[in-house]
């Protein structure tokens, strides 16, 4: 069984997000299409969703009625998002253990659906985690100093990083957002800041020059923080993201740490994009 906040069992934090129930129903249909045991599989899922709805299920008189009854239990269970997710996940896990000949949805597929539907939850076995209150820092969609092609690259990378986080691929998520930070910084190459033109072509050199041109100003301090974070996350004995991790002393990035790194870097990216627009205008 998934572990989740016990308070959610009696006080729903909200219904399941639109689209999740339909996606899960499709998956159940695909599982049930395997072999000659369609009703048996539907009855299996019925028990779990009935439990999530606070009731019990009985054997339906036919496969057709089993499908109808399952839809009813899923509809009732949908009032409580976490229990709905738990019911589907636990049903899949149990079915996979008792019927190894059947292919069932795995946690990566379930998380992709939850992310696509913005459900606000992520499964990191054995836990079901809420992403409410720790969602992604928003980055301005249309900074005036960036052309359409650059905007598409930025938004695609932001979305990819968030998708990787939702799938529990934490190192890859931080790696993607770190790449985007370095990519956005290249926009400053050749920019006249009013105190000199930025000649550097790579993140560290660009940050160094920008700091020199804005000594004592907020941009100077922000870039000091960004450079420190970039160095730590990249280091084999730090985050171990960019240059590999030290197999003896390196640390594996945990989900909450990955979310922290991603949100910090996203906020810095947002700030740098705004600064680029300001400096370009000046």
C-alpha positions in Angstrom: 0.0 0.0 0.0 1.0 3.6 -0.6 1.9 5.6 2.4 0.1 9.0 2.5 -0.9 11.7 5.0 -3.4 9.9 7.3 -5.6 13.0 7.5 -6.4 12.6 3.8 -8.3 9.4 4.5 -11.0 11.3 6.5 -10.7 14.9 5.2 -10.2 15.0 1.4 -7.7 17.6 0.2 -9.7 17.8 -3.0 -11.1 15.7 -5.9 -8.9 14.0 -8.4 -7.8 16.3 -11.3 -9.8 16.3 -14.5 -8.6 13.7 -16.9 -7.0 11.3 -14.5 -10.1 9.1 -14.1 -10.5 8.7 -17.9 -6.8 7.9 -18.3 -6.9 5.3 -15.6 -10.0 3.8 -17.1 -8.3 3.3 -20.4 -5.4 1.6 -18.7 -7.7 -0.7 -16.8 -9.3 -1.6 -20.1 -6.0 -2.5 -21.6 -5.1 -4.6 -18.6 -8.5 -6.4 -18.7 -8.0 -7.2 -22.4 -5.2 -9.6 -21.7 -6.3 -13.2 -21.7 -9.8 -14.6 -20.9 -10.1 -13.1 -17.4 -11.7 -9.7 -18.3 -14.3 -9.7 -15.6 -11.9 -11.1 -13.0 -9.6 -8.1 -13.6 -12.5 -5.6 -13.5 -13.7 -7.1 -10.2 -10.2 -6.7 -8.8 -10.1 -3.0 -9.6 -13.7 -2.6 -8.3 -12.6 -3.8 -4.8 -9.9 -1.1 -4.6 -12.0 1.8 -5.8 -15.0 0.7 -3.6 -12.6 0.8 -0.7 -11.5 4.3 -1.6 -15.1 5.4 -1.8 -15.7 3.9 1.7 -17.9 1.0 0.7 -17.5 -2.6 -0.5 -18.1 -4.3 -3.8 -19.9 -7.5 -4.7 -19.5 -9.7 -7.8 -21.3 -8.3 -10.8 -23.8 -10.5 -12.8 -21.8 -9.9 -16.1 -18.8 -8.3 -17.6 -20.9 -5.4 -18.8 -22.3 -4.8 -15.4 -18.8 -5.1 -13.9 -17.7 -2.3 -16.2 -20.7 -0.1 -15.2 -20.2 -0.8 -11.5 -16.5 0.0 -11.7 -17.3 3.3 -13.3 -19.6 4.1 -10.4 -17.0 3.3 -7.8 -14.4 5.3 -9.6 -16.8 8.2 -9.8 -17.5 8.0 -6.0 -13.8 7.6 -5.2 -12.8 10.6 -7.4 -14.0 13.0 -4.6 -10.8 12.2 -2.8 -7.7 12.6 -5.1 -5.1 10.8 -2.9 -7.3 7.8 -2.2 -8.2 7.6 -5.9 -4.5 7.4 -6.8 -3.8 5.0 -4.0 -6.6 2.7 -5.2 -5.3 2.5 -8.7 -1.7 2.1 -7.8 -2.4 -0.6 -5.1 -4.7 -2.5 -7.5 -2.0 -2.5 -10.1 0.7 -3.6 -7.7 -1.4 -6.4 -6.2 -2.5 -7.6 -9.6 1.1 -7.7 -10.9 2.2 -9.8 -7.9 -0.6 -12.3 -8.0 -0.8 -12.6 -11.8 2.8 -12.2 -13.1 1.6 -13.1 -16.6 -0.2 -9.8 -16.9 1.3 -6.5 -17.8 0.2 -3.7 -15.5 0.9 0.0 -15.4 4.1 0.9 -13.6 4.8 3.9 -11.4 6.5 5.9 -14.2 3.4 5.6 -16.4 1.1 6.6 -13.5 3.3 9.6 -12.6 3.3 10.7 -16.3 -0.5 10.7 -16.3 -0.6 12.6 -13.0 1.9 15.2 -14.3 0.0 15.6 -17.6 -3.3 16.2 -15.8 -1.6 18.5 -13.2 -3.0 16.3 -10.5 -0.7 17.8 -7.8 0.6 14.4 -6.6 3.6 12.2 -7.3 4.3 8.6 -6.3 7.7 7.9 -4.9 7.2 4.3 -3.6 6.2 3.7 -1.0 5.0 7.3 -0.6 2.3 9.4 -2.3 3.6 13.0 -2.1 1.6 16.2 -2.5 3.2 18.8 -4.8 0.9 21.5 -3.5 2.9 24.3 -1.9 6.1 23.1 -3.6 5.2 23.5 -7.2 7.5 24.9 -9.8 8.6 28.5 -9.6 7.1 30.3 -12.6 9.3 31.8 -15.2 8.0 34.7 -17.4 6.7 33.3 -20.6 7.5 36.3 -22.8 10.6 38.3 -21.9 10.8 41.1 -24.5 14.5 40.7 -25.2 14.2 37.1 -26.3 13.1 36.0 -29.7 10.5 33.3 -30.4 13.0 30.6 -31.0 14.7 31.3 -27.7 11.4 31.3 -25.9 10.5 27.9 -27.3 13.8 26.5 -26.2 13.3 27.9 -22.7 9.7 26.8 -22.2 10.5 23.3 -23.6 13.4 22.9 -21.2 11.3 24.1 -18.2 8.6 21.7 -19.1 11.0 18.8 -19.5 12.6 19.5 -16.1 9.2 19.5 -14.4 8.2 16.3 -16.2 11.4 14.6 -15.0 10.7 15.7 -11.4 7.2 14.3 -11.6 8.6 10.9 -12.8 11.1 10.8 -9.9 14.1 11.3 -12.3 15.6 13.8 -9.9 19.2 14.0 -11.2 18.0 14.4 -14.8 15.6 17.1 -13.8 18.3 19.2 -12.1 20.6 18.5 -15.0 18.1 19.9 -17.5 17.4 23.1 -15.5 21.2 23.6 -15.0 21.6 23.3 -18.8 18.9 25.9 -19.2 20.7 28.3 -16.8 23.9 28.0 -18.7 21.9 28.5 -22.0 20.1 31.6 -20.8 23.4 33.1 -19.6 24.8 33.0 -23.2 22.2 35.7 -24.1 24.4 38.2 -22.3 27.3 37.5 -24.7 28.0 40.7 -26.7 25.6 42.8 -24.6 26.6 46.3 -23.7 25.8 46.7 -20.0 26.6 50.4 -19.9 29.8 49.6 -18.0 31.3 47.4 -20.7 30.5 44.7 -23.2 30.2 41.1 -22.1 32.8 39.1 -24.0 32.5 35.7 -22.2 30.9 32.8 -24.0 30.4 30.4 -21.1 28.4 30.7 -17.8 31.3 31.2 -15.3 33.0 33.8 -17.5 29.8 35.6 -18.3 28.8 35.7 -14.6 32.3 37.0 -13.7 32.1 39.9 -16.2 28.5 40.8 -15.3 29.6 41.0 -11.6 32.6 43.2 -12.5 30.3 45.6 -14.4 27.8 45.8 -11.6 30.0 45.8 -8.5 28.0 46.3 -5.3 24.7 46.1 -7.0 21.9 43.5 -6.7 23.0 41.8 -9.9 26.4 41.3 -8.4 25.0 39.6 -5.3 22.6 37.5 -7.2 25.3 36.2 -9.5 27.4 35.3 -6.5 24.6 33.1 -5.3 24.0 31.6 -8.7 27.7 30.9 -9.2 27.9 29.2 -5.8 24.8 27.0 -6.5 26.1 26.2 -10.0 29.4 25.1 -8.6 27.9 23.0 -5.8 25.4 21.2 -8.0 28.1 20.6 -10.7 30.7 19.3 -8.3 31.3 15.5 -7.9 31.4 16.0 -4.1 28.4 18.3 -4.2 25.2 17.7 -6.2 27.2 15.5 -8.6 25.0 16.6 -11.5 27.2 18.1 -14.2 30.6 16.4 -13.7 29.5 13.1 -12.3 29.5 12.1 -8.6 32.3 10.9 -6.4 31.6 7.2 -5.8 33.2 7.3 -2.4 32.0 10.6 -1.0 29.3 11.8 -3.4 25.7 12.2 -2.3 22.6 11.0 -4.1 20.2 13.9 -4.7 16.9 13.4 -2.8 13.5 14.4 -4.3 13.0 17.4 -1.9 16.6 18.5 -2.7 16.0 18.2 -6.4 12.8 20.3 -6.1 14.8 22.9 -4.1 17.6 23.0 -6.7 15.2 23.3 -9.6 13.1 26.0 -8.0 16.2 28.0 -7.0 17.6 27.8 -10.5 14.2 28.6 -12.1 14.0 31.8 -9.9 17.5 32.8 -11.0 16.7 32.1 -14.6 13.6 34.3 -14.3 15.7 37.1 -12.7 18.4 36.9 -15.3 15.9 37.0 -18.1 14.3 40.2 -16.6 17.8 41.7 -16.2 18.6 40.9 -19.8 15.5 42.7 -20.9 16.3 45.7 -18.7 19.9 46.0 -19.9 18.9 45.5 -23.5 16.4 48.3 -23.2 18.9 50.6 -21.6 
